Amino acid sequence: MNAETEKKIGENIKKFRLNAKMTQDVLAAKMQLSGCDITRSAIAKIEVGQRHIYPDEIIILKEILNVSFDDIFCLN
């Protein structure tokens, strides 16, 4: 993915996390409980487009944040 795409996806994830009234720490903990080895710092970097997001992370985020893949990947 290019930098603009990663930044937009990160913004989407942040928006959905905030809508769920979840901190980065809580989201990281929920992802860890779902079997994803991720830290709060990694989530922060994903949200600003500084870190690639892996397919398994996207799948878990979709479930935890109760959104669709289309929501996560919306580039509008």
Summary of the structure (lengths in Angstrom):
residues: 76
radius of gyration: 11.0
end to end distance: 16.0
largest distance: 31.5
contacts: 199
relative contact order: 0.22
helix: 67%
strand: 0%
